[in-house]
Amino acid sequence: MRNRLAIIAAAAVLPMTAAISLATATQAGADPNSKTVVVTGAVEDCPNGTPANKVTITTTKSKEVRTDKTDVDDTGEYSVKFTKIAKAGDTGTAKVTCTGDSYTDSFKVKRPTDPNSITQDQDIEAP
């Protein structure tokens, strides 16, 4: 009898807990008016065939310079965080540095349209 009461009590409480968690999760998220944008993506090897070991992105208007050199050479992925991106966006120029070589790629850095995200996915391609 005790086991049945415990199961019934748990069955009654779990849906309420899930509903509260879901409501909290949907309220949390990025402020669409926030100037913060995290740009992430993958980079290609340099034209000389060596893997990238550093990615530096410079924005034109806000003059922010961000560099990721953590595990870029191992994973080919990068992530940098900008904090001054205007609503209209900004132009970013990425410089990918490899051993003995480098290349650049330009793209638009913009605030994501999804209010639950501050991340922009941007792969950087060699010429």
C-alpha positions as CSV (number, residue, x, y, z in Angstrom):
1,M,0.0,0.0,0.0
2,R,2.8,2.4,0.8
3,N,4.5,1.7,-2.5
4,R,1.3,2.5,-4.3
5,L,0.9,5.8,-2.5
6,A,4.6,6.7,-3.3
7,I,4.0,5.9,-6.9
8,I,0.8,7.9,-7.1
9,A,2.5,10.9,-5.3
10,A,5.5,10.7,-7.7
11,A,3.2,10.5,-10.7
12,A,1.3,13.6,-9.5
13,V,4.5,15.6,-8.8
14,L,6.6,14.8,-11.9
15,P,4.3,16.4,-14.5
16,M,4.2,19.6,-12.4
17,T,8.0,19.6,-12.1
18,A,8.4,19.2,-15.8
19,A,5.9,22.0,-16.6
20,I,7.7,24.4,-14.2
21,S,11.1,23.5,-15.8
22,L,9.7,24.0,-19.3
23,A,8.2,27.4,-18.4
24,T,11.5,28.5,-16.8
25,A,13.5,27.3,-19.8
26,T,11.4,29.1,-22.4
27,Q,11.7,32.4,-20.4
28,A,15.4,32.2,-20.3
29,G,17.3,33.2,-23.4
30,A,19.1,35.9,-25.2
31,D,17.9,39.4,-25.1
32,P,17.3,40.4,-28.8
33,N,18.5,43.8,-27.9
34,S,21.8,42.5,-26.6
35,K,25.0,43.4,-28.5
36,T,26.6,40.1,-27.6
37,V,27.1,37.6,-30.4
38,V,29.1,34.4,-30.2
39,V,30.5,33.4,-33.6
40,T,31.4,29.7,-34.0
41,G,32.2,27.5,-36.9
42,A,34.8,25.4,-38.6
43,V,37.9,26.5,-40.5
44,E,39.6,24.9,-43.5
45,D,43.3,24.1,-43.7
46,C,45.5,26.7,-45.4
47,P,46.3,26.5,-49.1
48,N,49.7,25.0,-48.3
49,G,47.9,22.0,-46.6
50,T,48.8,22.9,-43.0
51,P,46.0,22.9,-40.4
52,A,44.9,26.2,-38.9
53,N,46.2,27.0,-35.4
54,K,44.6,30.4,-34.8
55,V,41.6,32.4,-35.9
56,T,41.4,36.1,-35.4
57,I,38.2,38.0,-36.3
58,T,38.1,41.8,-36.5
59,T,34.9,43.8,-36.9
60,T,34.8,46.9,-39.0
61,K,32.4,49.3,-37.1
62,S,32.9,48.2,-33.5
63,K,36.6,47.6,-33.9
64,E,36.5,44.5,-31.8
65,V,39.3,41.9,-32.3
66,R,38.9,38.4,-31.0
67,T,41.2,35.4,-31.3
68,D,40.7,31.7,-30.7
69,K,43.7,29.5,-30.6
70,T,42.4,26.9,-28.2
71,D,42.3,23.5,-30.0
72,V,41.8,25.1,-33.4
73,D,44.6,23.0,-34.7
74,D,43.2,19.8,-33.2
75,T,39.5,20.3,-34.0
76,G,39.3,22.8,-36.8
77,E,36.7,24.6,-34.9
78,Y,36.7,28.1,-33.3
79,S,34.5,30.3,-31.1
80,V,34.8,34.0,-30.3
81,K,32.5,36.3,-28.4
82,F,31.7,39.9,-29.5
83,T,30.0,42.4,-27.2
84,K,29.4,45.5,-29.3
85,I,27.4,44.2,-32.4
86,A,24.9,46.8,-33.6
87,K,21.3,45.9,-34.5
88,A,22.3,46.4,-38.2
89,G,25.2,44.0,-37.8
90,D,28.9,44.5,-38.6
91,T,31.4,43.2,-41.1
92,G,33.8,40.7,-39.7
93,T,37.1,39.8,-41.3
94,A,38.6,36.5,-40.2
95,K,42.3,35.8,-40.5
96,V,43.1,32.1,-40.3
97,T,46.8,31.5,-39.4
98,C,48.6,28.2,-40.1
99,T,52.2,27.2,-40.0
100,G,53.9,29.2,-42.8
101,D,50.6,30.4,-44.3
102,S,47.3,32.3,-43.7
103,Y,44.2,33.4,-45.5
104,T,41.3,35.7,-44.8
105,D,37.5,35.6,-45.3
106,S,34.9,38.3,-44.7
107,F,31.3,37.9,-43.6
108,K,28.4,39.7,-41.9
109,V,28.3,39.4,-38.1
110,K,24.7,39.8,-37.0
111,R,22.5,39.3,-34.0
112,P,20.7,36.0,-34.4
113,T,16.9,36.3,-35.1
114,D,16.2,33.5,-32.6
115,P,15.7,35.2,-29.2
116,N,16.9,32.0,-27.4
117,S,20.3,32.2,-29.0
118,I,23.3,34.5,-29.1
119,T,25.3,32.2,-31.5
120,Q,26.0,32.7,-35.2
121,D,27.4,29.7,-37.1
122,Q,30.0,30.8,-39.7
123,D,32.4,28.4,-41.4
124,I,35.5,30.1,-42.7
125,E,36.7,28.9,-46.1
126,A,40.1,29.1,-47.7
127,P,40.2,30.8,-51.1
